Amino acid sequence: MKKLLSMFVILMGITQANAQAANTAILTWGAPTAYADGTPVTVPLTYNLYQGLQGATKIKVVTAITGLTTTVSTGLLSKSTYCWQVSASDATMEGALSNEACKTFPASAPAAPTALTVR
């Protein structure tokens, strides 16, 4: 078995488009091109997403991602910082974790009151 080389970097969409839900992170990364022994990767890879606190151990939250991007929006709370790492897997093993990418979600103010009237 060959060990996957984790020579990919996770990047994160920090800006939110108007159509994008609040507290959403768009994660993108590059695929590793070789195993740790230098052998080129010639098989399809899938990716696993890990989430947790900055500098702490992450929990695997999504498995078998087939592309190089994913959107996370479930359970992300305002006034919280979330961090992610990704790993690549071939049919037999999972590679090392990528670098860590983090995003802080600001506090959300309540919407403005409506239907103000004067008598």
Phi and psi in radians as a Rosetta constraint file:
Dihedral C 1 N 2 CA 2 C 2 CIRCULARHARMONIC -1.849 0.35
Dihedral N 2 CA 2 C 2 N 3 CIRCULARHARMONIC 2.486 0.35
Dihedral C 2 N 3 CA 3 C 3 CIRCULARHARMONIC -1.499 0.35
Dihedral N 3 CA 3 C 3 N 4 CIRCULARHARMONIC 2.249 0.35
Dihedral C 3 N 4 CA 4 C 4 CIRCULARHARMONIC -1.206 0.35
Dihedral N 4 CA 4 C 4 N 5 CIRCULARHARMONIC 2.410 0.35
Dihedral C 4 N 5 CA 5 C 5 CIRCULARHARMONIC -1.501 0.35
Dihedral N 5 CA 5 C 5 N 6 CIRCULARHARMONIC 2.198 0.35
Dihedral C 5 N 6 CA 6 C 6 CIRCULARHARMONIC -1.637 0.35
Dihedral N 6 CA 6 C 6 N 7 CIRCULARHARMONIC 1.114 0.35
Dihedral C 6 N 7 CA 7 C 7 CIRCULARHARMONIC -1.735 0.35
Dihedral N 7 CA 7 C 7 N 8 CIRCULARHARMONIC 0.953 0.35
Dihedral C 7 N 8 CA 8 C 8 CIRCULARHARMONIC -2.333 0.35
Dihedral N 8 CA 8 C 8 N 9 CIRCULARHARMONIC 2.707 0.35
Dihedral C 8 N 9 CA 9 C 9 CIRCULARHARMONIC -2.083 0.35
Dihedral N 9 CA 9 C 9 N 10 CIRCULARHARMONIC 2.329 0.35
Dihedral C 9 N 10 CA 10 C 10 CIRCULARHARMONIC -1.555 0.35
Dihedral N 10 CA 10 C 10 N 11 CIRCULARHARMONIC 2.306 0.35
Dihedral C 10 N 11 CA 11 C 11 CIRCULARHARMONIC -2.049 0.35
Dihedral N 11 CA 11 C 11 N 12 CIRCULARHARMONIC 2.744 0.35
Dihedral C 11 N 12 CA 12 C 12 CIRCULARHARMONIC -2.354 0.35
Dihedral N 12 CA 12 C 12 N 13 CIRCULARHARMONIC 2.371 0.35
Dihedral C 12 N 13 CA 13 C 13 CIRCULARHARMONIC -1.245 0.35
Dihedral N 13 CA 13 C 13 N 14 CIRCULARHARMONIC 1.958 0.35
Dihedral C 13 N 14 CA 14 C 14 CIRCULARHARMONIC -1.555 0.35
Dihedral N 14 CA 14 C 14 N 15 CIRCULARHARMONIC -0.568 0.35
Dihedral C 14 N 15 CA 15 C 15 CIRCULARHARMONIC -1.470 0.35
Dihedral N 15 CA 15 C 15 N 16 CIRCULARHARMONIC 2.643 0.35
Dihedral C 15 N 16 CA 16 C 16 CIRCULARHARMONIC -1.983 0.35
Dihedral N 16 CA 16 C 16 N 17 CIRCULARHARMONIC 2.194 0.35
Dihedral C 16 N 17 CA 17 C 17 CIRCULARHARMONIC -1.291 0.35
Dihedral N 17 CA 17 C 17 N 18 CIRCULARHARMONIC 2.731 0.35
Dihedral C 17 N 18 CA 18 C 18 CIRCULARHARMONIC -0.979 0.35
Dihedral N 18 CA 18 C 18 N 19 CIRCULARHARMONIC -0.640 0.35
Dihedral C 18 N 19 CA 19 C 19 CIRCULARHARMONIC -1.382 0.35
Dihedral N 19 CA 19 C 19 N 20 CIRCULARHARMONIC -0.189 0.35
Dihedral C 19 N 20 CA 20 C 20 CIRCULARHARMONIC -1.422 0.35
Dihedral N 20 CA 20 C 20 N 21 CIRCULARHARMONIC 2.454 0.35
Dihedral C 20 N 21 CA 21 C 21 CIRCULARHARMONIC -1.139 0.35
Dihedral N 21 CA 21 C 21 N 22 CIRCULARHARMONIC 2.649 0.35
Dihedral C 21 N 22 CA 22 C 22 CIRCULARHARMONIC -1.091 0.35
Dihedral N 22 CA 22 C 22 N 23 CIRCULARHARMONIC 2.682 0.35
Dihedral C 22 N 23 CA 23 C 23 CIRCULARHARMONIC 0.944 0.35
Dihedral N 23 CA 23 C 23 N 24 CIRCULARHARMONIC 0.996 0.35
Dihedral C 23 N 24 CA 24 C 24 CIRCULARHARMONIC -2.202 0.35
Dihedral N 24 CA 24 C 24 N 25 CIRCULARHARMONIC 2.423 0.35
Dihedral C 24 N 25 CA 25 C 25 CIRCULARHARMONIC -2.127 0.35
Dihedral N 25 CA 25 C 25 N 26 CIRCULARHARMONIC 2.288 0.35
Dihedral C 25 N 26 CA 26 C 26 CIRCULARHARMONIC -1.841 0.35
Dihedral N 26 CA 26 C 26 N 27 CIRCULARHARMONIC 2.047 0.35
Dihedral C 26 N 27 CA 27 C 27 CIRCULARHARMONIC -1.854 0.35
Dihedral N 27 CA 27 C 27 N 28 CIRCULARHARMONIC 2.309 0.35
Dihedral C 27 N 28 CA 28 C 28 CIRCULARHARMONIC -2.314 0.35
Dihedral N 28 CA 28 C 28 N 29 CIRCULARHARMONIC 2.675 0.35
Dihedral C 28 N 29 CA 29 C 29 CIRCULARHARMONIC -2.684 0.35
Dihedral N 29 CA 29 C 29 N 30 CIRCULARHARMONIC 2.920 0.35
Dihedral C 29 N 30 CA 30 C 30 CIRCULARHARMONIC -1.788 0.35
Dihedral N 30 CA 30 C 30 N 31 CIRCULARHARMONIC 2.566 0.35
Dihedral C 30 N 31 CA 31 C 31 CIRCULARHARMONIC -1.365 0.35
Dihedral N 31 CA 31 C 31 N 32 CIRCULARHARMONIC 2.470 0.35
Dihedral C 31 N 32 CA 32 C 32 CIRCULARHARMONIC -1.183 0.35
Dihedral N 32 CA 32 C 32 N 33 CIRCULARHARMONIC 2.541 0.35
Dihedral C 32 N 33 CA 33 C 33 CIRCULARHARMONIC -1.873 0.35
Dihedral N 33 CA 33 C 33 N 34 CIRCULARHARMONIC -0.135 0.35
Dihedral C 33 N 34 CA 34 C 34 CIRCULARHARMONIC -2.565 0.35
Dihedral N 34 CA 34 C 34 N 35 CIRCULARHARMONIC 2.777 0.35
Dihedral C 34 N 35 CA 35 C 35 CIRCULARHARMONIC -1.436 0.35
Dihedral N 35 CA 35 C 35 N 36 CIRCULARHARMONIC 2.968 0.35
Dihedral C 35 N 36 CA 36 C 36 CIRCULARHARMONIC -1.042 0.35
Dihedral N 36 CA 36 C 36 N 37 CIRCULARHARMONIC -0.473 0.35
Dihedral C 36 N 37 CA 37 C 37 CIRCULARHARMONIC -1.495 0.35
Dihedral N 37 CA 37 C 37 N 38 CIRCULARHARMONIC 0.047 0.35
Dihedral C 37 N 38 CA 38 C 38 CIRCULARHARMONIC 1.643 0.35
Dihedral N 38 CA 38 C 38 N 39 CIRCULARHARMONIC -0.179 0.35
Dihedral C 38 N 39 CA 39 C 39 CIRCULARHARMONIC -1.130 0.35
Dihedral N 39 CA 39 C 39 N 40 CIRCULARHARMONIC 2.316 0.35
Dihedral C 39 N 40 CA 40 C 40 CIRCULARHARMONIC -1.116 0.35
Dihedral N 40 CA 40 C 40 N 41 CIRCULARHARMONIC 2.533 0.35
Dihedral C 40 N 41 CA 41 C 41 CIRCULARHARMONIC -1.364 0.35
Dihedral N 41 CA 41 C 41 N 42 CIRCULARHARMONIC 2.128 0.35
Dihedral C 41 N 42 CA 42 C 42 CIRCULARHARMONIC -2.154 0.35
Dihedral N 42 CA 42 C 42 N 43 CIRCULARHARMONIC 0.103 0.35
Dihedral C 42 N 43 CA 43 C 43 CIRCULARHARMONIC -1.991 0.35
Dihedral N 43 CA 43 C 43 N 44 CIRCULARHARMONIC 2.763 0.35
Dihedral C 43 N 44 CA 44 C 44 CIRCULARHARMONIC -1.130 0.35
Dihedral N 44 CA 44 C 44 N 45 CIRCULARHARMONIC 2.482 0.35
Dihedral C 44 N 45 CA 45 C 45 CIRCULARHARMONIC -1.976 0.35
Dihedral N 45 CA 45 C 45 N 46 CIRCULARHARMONIC 2.629 0.35
Dihedral C 45 N 46 CA 46 C 46 CIRCULARHARMONIC -2.079 0.35
Dihedral N 46 CA 46 C 46 N 47 CIRCULARHARMONIC 2.968 0.35
Dihedral C 46 N 47 CA 47 C 47 CIRCULARHARMONIC -2.275 0.35
Dihedral N 47 CA 47 C 47 N 48 CIRCULARHARMONIC 2.579 0.35
Dihedral C 47 N 48 CA 48 C 48 CIRCULARHARMONIC -2.046 0.35
Dihedral N 48 CA 48 C 48 N 49 CIRCULARHARMONIC 2.395 0.35
Dihedral C 48 N 49 CA 49 C 49 CIRCULARHARMONIC -1.876 0.35
Dihedral N 49 CA 49 C 49 N 50 CIRCULARHARMONIC 2.284 0.35
Dihedral C 49 N 50 CA 50 C 50 CIRCULARHARMONIC -2.007 0.35
Dihedral N 50 CA 50 C 50 N 51 CIRCULARHARMONIC 2.492 0.35
Dihedral C 50 N 51 CA 51 C 51 CIRCULARHARMONIC -2.354 0.35
Dihedral N 51 CA 51 C 51 N 52 CIRCULARHARMONIC 2.528 0.35
Dihedral C 51 N 52 CA 52 C 52 CIRCULARHARMONIC 3.093 0.35
Dihedral N 52 CA 52 C 52 N 53 CIRCULARHARMONIC -2.823 0.35
Dihedral C 52 N 53 CA 53 C 53 CIRCULARHARMONIC -1.512 0.35
Dihedral N 53 CA 53 C 53 N 54 CIRCULARHARMONIC 2.717 0.35
Dihedral C 53 N 54 CA 54 C 54 CIRCULARHARMONIC -1.038 0.35
Dihedral N 54 CA 54 C 54 N 55 CIRCULARHARMONIC 2.257 0.35
Dihedral C 54 N 55 CA 55 C 55 CIRCULARHARMONIC 1.348 0.35
Dihedral N 55 CA 55 C 55 N 56 CIRCULARHARMONIC -0.060 0.35
Dihedral C 55 N 56 CA 56 C 56 CIRCULARHARMONIC -1.814 0.35
Dihedral N 56 CA 56 C 56 N 57 CIRCULARHARMONIC 2.928 0.35
Dihedral C 56 N 57 CA 57 C 57 CIRCULARHARMONIC -1.107 0.35
Dihedral N 57 CA 57 C 57 N 58 CIRCULARHARMONIC 2.399 0.35
Dihedral C 57 N 58 CA 58 C 58 CIRCULARHARMONIC -1.725 0.35
Dihedral N 58 CA 58 C 58 N 59 CIRCULARHARMONIC 2.720 0.35
Dihedral C 58 N 59 CA 59 C 59 CIRCULARHARMONIC -1.850 0.35
Dihedral N 59 CA 59 C 59 N 60 CIRCULARHARMONIC 2.365 0.35
Dihedral C 59 N 60 CA 60 C 60 CIRCULARHARMONIC -1.191 0.35
Dihedral N 60 CA 60 C 60 N 61 CIRCULARHARMONIC 2.106 0.35
Dihedral C 60 N 61 CA 61 C 61 CIRCULARHARMONIC -1.982 0.35
Dihedral N 61 CA 61 C 61 N 62 CIRCULARHARMONIC -0.365 0.35
Dihedral C 61 N 62 CA 62 C 62 CIRCULARHARMONIC -2.489 0.35
Dihedral N 62 CA 62 C 62 N 63 CIRCULARHARMONIC 2.405 0.35
Dihedral C 62 N 63 CA 63 C 63 CIRCULARHARMONIC -2.143 0.35
Dihedral N 63 CA 63 C 63 N 64 CIRCULARHARMONIC 2.800 0.35
Dihedral C 63 N 64 CA 64 C 64 CIRCULARHARMONIC 1.006 0.35
Dihedral N 64 CA 64 C 64 N 65 CIRCULARHARMONIC 0.727 0.35
Dihedral C 64 N 65 CA 65 C 65 CIRCULARHARMONIC -1.263 0.35
Dihedral N 65 CA 65 C 65 N 66 CIRCULARHARMONIC 2.278 0.35
Dihedral C 65 N 66 CA 66 C 66 CIRCULARHARMONIC -1.670 0.35
Dihedral N 66 CA 66 C 66 N 67 CIRCULARHARMONIC -0.292 0.35
Dihedral C 66 N 67 CA 67 C 67 CIRCULARHARMONIC -1.818 0.35
Dihedral N 67 CA 67 C 67 N 68 CIRCULARHARMONIC -2.926 0.35
Dihedral C 67 N 68 CA 68 C 68 CIRCULARHARMONIC -1.908 0.35
Dihedral N 68 CA 68 C 68 N 69 CIRCULARHARMONIC 0.433 0.35
Dihedral C 68 N 69 CA 69 C 69 CIRCULARHARMONIC -2.690 0.35
Dihedral N 69 CA 69 C 69 N 70 CIRCULARHARMONIC 2.634 0.35
Dihedral C 69 N 70 CA 70 C 70 CIRCULARHARMONIC -2.658 0.35
Dihedral N 70 CA 70 C 70 N 71 CIRCULARHARMONIC 2.679 0.35
Dihedral C 70 N 71 CA 71 C 71 CIRCULARHARMONIC -1.938 0.35
Dihedral N 71 CA 71 C 71 N 72 CIRCULARHARMONIC 2.311 0.35
Dihedral C 71 N 72 CA 72 C 72 CIRCULARHARMONIC -2.033 0.35
Dihedral N 72 CA 72 C 72 N 73 CIRCULARHARMONIC 2.159 0.35
Dihedral C 72 N 73 CA 73 C 73 CIRCULARHARMONIC -2.485 0.35
Dihedral N 73 CA 73 C 73 N 74 CIRCULARHARMONIC -0.154 0.35
Dihedral C 73 N 74 CA 74 C 74 CIRCULARHARMONIC -1.454 0.35
Dihedral N 74 CA 74 C 74 N 75 CIRCULARHARMONIC 2.200 0.35
Dihedral C 74 N 75 CA 75 C 75 CIRCULARHARMONIC 1.322 0.35
Dihedral N 75 CA 75 C 75 N 76 CIRCULARHARMONIC 0.208 0.35
Dihedral C 75 N 76 CA 76 C 76 CIRCULARHARMONIC -1.533 0.35
Dihedral N 76 CA 76 C 76 N 77 CIRCULARHARMONIC 2.029 0.35
Dihedral C 76 N 77 CA 77 C 77 CIRCULARHARMONIC -1.635 0.35
Dihedral N 77 CA 77 C 77 N 78 CIRCULARHARMONIC 2.566 0.35
Dihedral C 77 N 78 CA 78 C 78 CIRCULARHARMONIC -1.109 0.35
Dihedral N 78 CA 78 C 78 N 79 CIRCULARHARMONIC 2.711 0.35
Dihedral C 78 N 79 CA 79 C 79 CIRCULARHARMONIC 1.105 0.35
Dihedral N 79 CA 79 C 79 N 80 CIRCULARHARMONIC 0.507 0.35
Dihedral C 79 N 80 CA 80 C 80 CIRCULARHARMONIC -2.327 0.35
Dihedral N 80 CA 80 C 80 N 81 CIRCULARHARMONIC 2.646 0.35
Dihedral C 80 N 81 CA 81 C 81 CIRCULARHARMONIC -1.959 0.35
Dihedral N 81 CA 81 C 81 N 82 CIRCULARHARMONIC 2.259 0.35
Dihedral C 81 N 82 CA 82 C 82 CIRCULARHARMONIC -2.060 0.35
Dihedral N 82 CA 82 C 82 N 83 CIRCULARHARMONIC 2.549 0.35
Dihedral C 82 N 83 CA 83 C 83 CIRCULARHARMONIC -2.250 0.35
Dihedral N 83 CA 83 C 83 N 84 CIRCULARHARMONIC 2.583 0.35
Dihedral C 83 N 84 CA 84 C 84 CIRCULARHARMONIC -2.303 0.35
Dihedral N 84 CA 84 C 84 N 85 CIRCULARHARMONIC 2.681 0.35
Dihedral C 84 N 85 CA 85 C 85 CIRCULARHARMONIC -2.418 0.35
Dihedral N 85 CA 85 C 85 N 86 CIRCULARHARMONIC 2.726 0.35
Dihedral C 85 N 86 CA 86 C 86 CIRCULARHARMONIC -2.286 0.35
Dihedral N 86 CA 86 C 86 N 87 CIRCULARHARMONIC 2.606 0.35
Dihedral C 86 N 87 CA 87 C 87 CIRCULARHARMONIC -2.239 0.35
Dihedral N 87 CA 87 C 87 N 88 CIRCULARHARMONIC 2.714 0.35
Dihedral C 87 N 88 CA 88 C 88 CIRCULARHARMONIC -1.798 0.35
Dihedral N 88 CA 88 C 88 N 89 CIRCULARHARMONIC 2.550 0.35
Dihedral C 88 N 89 CA 89 C 89 CIRCULARHARMONIC -2.327 0.35
Dihedral N 89 CA 89 C 89 N 90 CIRCULARHARMONIC 2.442 0.35
Dihedral C 89 N 90 CA 90 C 90 CIRCULARHARMONIC -1.804 0.35
Dihedral N 90 CA 90 C 90 N 91 CIRCULARHARMONIC -2.876 0.35
Dihedral C 90 N 91 CA 91 C 91 CIRCULARHARMONIC -1.181 0.35
Dihedral N 91 CA 91 C 91 N 92 CIRCULARHARMONIC -0.302 0.35
Dihedral C 91 N 92 CA 92 C 92 CIRCULARHARMONIC -2.031 0.35
Dihedral N 92 CA 92 C 92 N 93 CIRCULARHARMONIC -0.401 0.35
Dihedral C 92 N 93 CA 93 C 93 CIRCULARHARMONIC -2.741 0.35
Dihedral N 93 CA 93 C 93 N 94 CIRCULARHARMONIC 2.850 0.35
Dihedral C 93 N 94 CA 94 C 94 CIRCULARHARMONIC -1.836 0.35
Dihedral N 94 CA 94 C 94 N 95 CIRCULARHARMONIC 2.397 0.35
Dihedral C 94 N 95 CA 95 C 95 CIRCULARHARMONIC -1.452 0.35
Dihedral N 95 CA 95 C 95 N 96 CIRCULARHARMONIC -3.069 0.35
Dihedral C 95 N 96 CA 96 C 96 CIRCULARHARMONIC -1.248 0.35
Dihedral N 96 CA 96 C 96 N 97 CIRCULARHARMONIC 2.844 0.35
Dihedral C 96 N 97 CA 97 C 97 CIRCULARHARMONIC -1.331 0.35
Dihedral N 97 CA 97 C 97 N 98 CIRCULARHARMONIC 2.597 0.35
Dihedral C 97 N 98 CA 98 C 98 CIRCULARHARMONIC -1.273 0.35
Dihedral N 98 CA 98 C 98 N 99 CIRCULARHARMONIC -3.063 0.35
Dihedral C 98 N 99 CA 99 C 99 CIRCULARHARMONIC -1.111 0.35
Dihedral N 99 CA 99 C 99 N 100 CIRCULARHARMONIC 2.931 0.35
Dihedral C 99 N 100 CA 100 C 100 CIRCULARHARMONIC -1.685 0.35
Dihedral N 100 CA 100 C 100 N 101 CIRCULARHARMONIC 2.379 0.35
Dihedral C 100 N 101 CA 101 C 101 CIRCULARHARMONIC -2.190 0.35
Dihedral N 101 CA 101 C 101 N 102 CIRCULARHARMONIC 2.348 0.35
Dihedral C 101 N 102 CA 102 C 102 CIRCULARHARMONIC -2.211 0.35
Dihedral N 102 CA 102 C 102 N 103 CIRCULARHARMONIC 2.707 0.35
Dihedral C 102 N 103 CA 103 C 103 CIRCULARHARMONIC -2.521 0.35
Dihedral N 103 CA 103 C 103 N 104 CIRCULARHARMONIC 2.352 0.35
Dihedral C 103 N 104 CA 104 C 104 CIRCULARHARMONIC -1.787 0.35
Dihedral N 104 CA 104 C 104 N 105 CIRCULARHARMONIC 2.271 0.35
Dihedral C 104 N 105 CA 105 C 105 CIRCULARHARMONIC -1.707 0.35
Dihedral N 105 CA 105 C 105 N 106 CIRCULARHARMONIC 2.121 0.35
Dihedral C 105 N 106 CA 106 C 106 CIRCULARHARMONIC -1.210 0.35
Dihedral N 106 CA 106 C 106 N 107 CIRCULARHARMONIC 2.881 0.35
Dihedral C 106 N 107 CA 107 C 107 CIRCULARHARMONIC -1.122 0.35
Dihedral N 107 CA 107 C 107 N 108 CIRCULARHARMONIC 2.534 0.35
Dihedral C 107 N 108 CA 108 C 108 CIRCULARHARMONIC -1.823 0.35
Dihedral N 108 CA 108 C 108 N 109 CIRCULARHARMONIC 2.135 0.35
Dihedral C 108 N 109 CA 109 C 109 CIRCULARHARMONIC -1.383 0.35
Dihedral N 109 CA 109 C 109 N 110 CIRCULARHARMONIC 2.644 0.35
Dihedral C 109 N 110 CA 110 C 110 CIRCULARHARMONIC -1.159 0.35
Dihedral N 110 CA 110 C 110 N 111 CIRCULARHARMONIC 2.708 0.35
Dihedral C 110 N 111 CA 111 C 111 CIRCULARHARMONIC -1.157 0.35
Dihedral N 111 CA 111 C 111 N 112 CIRCULARHARMONIC 2.776 0.35
Dihedral C 111 N 112 CA 112 C 112 CIRCULARHARMONIC -1.175 0.35
Dihedral N 112 CA 112 C 112 N 113 CIRCULARHARMONIC 2.543 0.35
Dihedral C 112 N 113 CA 113 C 113 CIRCULARHARMONIC -1.073 0.35
Dihedral N 113 CA 113 C 113 N 114 CIRCULARHARMONIC 2.725 0.35
Dihedral C 113 N 114 CA 114 C 114 CIRCULARHARMONIC -2.164 0.35
Dihedral N 114 CA 114 C 114 N 115 CIRCULARHARMONIC 2.924 0.35
Dihedral C 114 N 115 CA 115 C 115 CIRCULARHARMONIC 1.050 0.35
Dihedral N 115 CA 115 C 115 N 116 CIRCULARHARMONIC 0.681 0.35
Dihedral C 115 N 116 CA 116 C 116 CIRCULARHARMONIC -1.213 0.35
Dihedral N 116 CA 116 C 116 N 117 CIRCULARHARMONIC 2.317 0.35
Dihedral C 116 N 117 CA 117 C 117 CIRCULARHARMONIC -2.306 0.35
Dihedral N 117 CA 117 C 117 N 118 CIRCULARHARMONIC 2.826 0.35
Dihedral C 117 N 118 CA 118 C 118 CIRCULARHARMONIC -2.210 0.35
Dihedral N 118 CA 118 C 118 N 119 CIRCULARHARMONIC 2.430 0.35
